[in-house]
Amino acid sequence: MSELQELIKRGEGERLEFKKKTTHPTRISRTLASLANTHGGHVLVGVDDDGRIVGVRDAEEEKYVLRLAAEQYVDPPLELDFTEVEEDNRTVLIVTVRESSRKPHRAQVAEGDWRGYVRVRDESVQTSGLTEKVLERQQPQQFEKIPLNRHELAVLDYLRKHPRITLAQYMRLGNLGKRRAYQTLIKLTLHGYIRHHDKEKEPYYTL
């Protein structure tokens, strides 16, 4: 099985995104920033959401848009690596984004509007101010792990079985007051055990 087939078989996730084509730098810049802010990964251009190889019409044009997005629509700018792969007479572009040591990166989503993103499973999720502070302190793979008490371990145990937890859910889970529950969740976030998201009406936390 080829490297491309291996990647497609894994399916979209925290380190992998499928794109039929790159339509505009502002759209792809979010994906690039989110991968650099999280654990790095690949974008397969010329593969649709179902994992079918559709190929790109012009690989050089795709590279141009991707470089433009990485250099002018992501701040600080990113460097990308490209590999062109021929499969079934179709060209697929494997775009490699390394985890950055210059976090947080923000993507330009509109004129004068720059926002941070991280990968949560197969989505690029907008960051909060708190997440950005954590990213600033974080070098790749250098989380400051600390011993956890049973209340903190309960959060991680819950998140292994459920995609997310909110403050209210954790208060019920641990039978804790709001202040204590919030402090625990923030402590876990700052030490890299969980991630905080406030894009939606109610903030939530994920592994």
C-alpha positions in Angstrom: 0.0 0.0 0.0 1.4 3.4 -1.0 2.0 6.2 1.6 -0.9 8.1 0.1 -3.3 5.1 0.5 -2.0 4.6 4.1 -2.9 8.2 4.9 -6.3 8.1 3.2 -7.1 4.8 5.1 -6.4 6.6 8.4 -9.2 9.1 7.6 -9.4 12.7 8.6 -8.4 13.5 12.1 -6.3 15.7 14.4 -3.3 15.5 12.0 -5.0 14.9 8.7 -7.3 16.9 6.4 -8.7 16.1 3.0 -9.3 18.9 0.4 -10.6 18.5 -3.2 -8.8 21.8 -4.0 -7.7 25.0 -2.3 -10.3 27.6 -3.2 -9.0 30.7 -1.4 -6.1 31.5 1.0 -8.4 32.5 3.8 -10.2 29.1 3.8 -7.0 27.0 3.9 -5.1 29.3 6.2 -7.3 28.2 9.2 -6.4 24.6 8.6 -2.7 25.4 8.3 -2.7 27.5 11.4 -4.6 24.9 13.4 -2.2 22.1 12.5 0.9 24.2 13.3 -0.7 25.2 16.7 -1.5 21.6 17.6 0.7 18.6 16.6 1.4 19.3 12.9 0.1 17.0 10.2 -0.8 16.7 6.5 -3.4 18.2 4.1 -4.1 15.9 1.1 -5.2 18.2 -1.8 -7.0 16.2 -4.5 -8.9 13.9 -2.1 -12.6 14.5 -1.3 -14.2 14.2 2.1 -15.0 10.5 1.6 -11.4 9.7 0.8 -11.8 9.3 -2.9 -8.9 10.5 -5.1 -10.1 13.1 -7.4 -6.8 14.7 -8.3 -5.8 18.3 -8.8 -6.0 20.0 -12.2 -2.8 22.1 -11.7 -0.4 21.2 -8.9 1.6 24.4 -9.3 -1.4 26.5 -9.0 -2.4 24.7 -5.8 1.1 25.2 -4.4 0.9 28.9 -5.2 -2.3 29.3 -3.2 -1.0 27.3 -0.3 2.3 29.2 -0.1 0.3 32.5 -0.3 -1.9 31.3 2.6 1.0 30.2 4.7 3.1 33.3 4.1 0.6 36.1 4.0 -2.6 34.8 5.6 -1.0 33.1 8.7 0.9 35.1 11.3 3.7 34.3 12.1 4.1 32.8 8.6 4.6 29.1 8.1 6.9 27.0 5.8 5.2 24.1 4.0 6.6 21.0 2.4 5.0 19.6 -0.7 5.1 16.1 -2.2 3.3 15.3 -5.5 2.0 11.8 -5.8 0.6 10.1 -8.9 -2.2 7.6 -8.2 -4.6 6.2 -10.9 -3.3 8.9 -13.3 -4.4 11.6 -10.9 -2.1 14.0 -9.0 -2.5 14.4 -5.3 -0.5 17.0 -3.3 0.6 16.0 0.1 1.2 19.2 2.1 3.2 18.7 5.3 2.7 21.2 8.2 5.1 20.9 11.1 4.2 21.6 14.7 5.4 25.1 15.3 7.8 26.4 18.0 6.4 29.9 17.3 2.8 29.4 18.6 0.2 30.8 18.6 -0.3 31.2 14.8 -3.4 33.2 13.7 -5.2 33.0 10.4 -6.7 35.9 8.5 -10.4 35.1 8.0 -11.3 38.6 6.7 -9.7 42.0 6.2 -8.1 42.9 9.5 -9.6 39.9 11.3 -7.0 37.4 12.6 -8.0 34.4 14.7 -6.3 31.5 16.3 -7.3 27.9 15.6 -6.4 24.4 17.0 -7.2 20.9 15.8 -9.9 19.1 17.7 -10.3 15.6 16.1 -11.0 16.5 12.4 -12.0 20.1 12.9 -10.2 23.4 13.0 -11.7 25.1 16.1 -11.3 28.7 17.0 -9.1 29.3 20.1 -9.9 31.4 23.1 -7.7 34.0 24.7 -6.8 31.4 27.4 -5.8 28.8 24.8 -3.6 31.3 23.1 -1.8 32.1 26.4 -1.2 28.4 26.8 0.1 28.0 23.2 2.5 30.9 23.8 4.1 29.1 26.8 4.2 25.7 24.9 7.1 24.4 22.9 6.4 21.3 20.9 6.0 18.2 23.1 7.1 20.1 26.3 4.0 20.0 28.5 4.8 20.4 32.1 3.0 17.3 33.4 2.1 17.3 37.1 0.7 14.6 39.5 -3.1 14.7 39.4 -5.6 14.2 42.3 -8.8 12.1 41.9 -11.0 15.1 40.9 -8.5 16.0 38.1 -8.2 12.3 37.0 -12.0 12.1 36.9 -12.0 14.8 34.1 -9.6 12.8 32.0 -11.5 9.6 32.6 -14.8 11.3 31.5 -13.1 12.8 28.3 -11.8 9.4 27.3 -15.4 8.2 27.0 -17.1 11.5 25.9 -15.9 14.1 23.2 -16.2 17.1 25.5 -17.1 18.4 29.0 -18.5 21.7 30.2 -18.1 23.4 33.5 -21.7 22.6 34.5 -21.1 18.9 33.6 -17.9 18.8 35.7 -19.6 20.4 38.7 -22.2 17.6 38.6 -19.6 14.9 37.9 -17.4 15.9 40.8 -20.1 17.4 43.1 -18.0 20.6 43.2 -18.7 24.2 43.5 -18.3 26.5 40.5 -15.0 28.1 41.6 -13.3 24.8 42.6 -14.5 23.1 39.3 -13.3 26.1 37.2 -9.9 26.2 38.9 -9.4 22.5 38.3 -10.3 22.8 34.6 -8.0 25.8 34.1 -5.2 24.0 35.9 -5.6 21.0 33.6 -5.6 23.3 30.5 -2.5 25.2 31.6 -0.6 22.0 32.1 -1.5 20.7 28.7 -3.8 17.8 29.8 -7.0 19.2 28.2 -7.9 22.0 25.8 -10.3 24.9 26.4 -12.7 26.1 23.6 -15.1 29.0 23.7 -16.3 29.3 20.1 -19.8 28.2 21.1 -22.3 29.7 23.5 -21.0 27.6 26.4 -17.2 27.0 26.7 -16.2 23.4 26.8 -13.1 21.2 27.2 -11.6 18.4 25.1 -8.6 16.1 25.4 
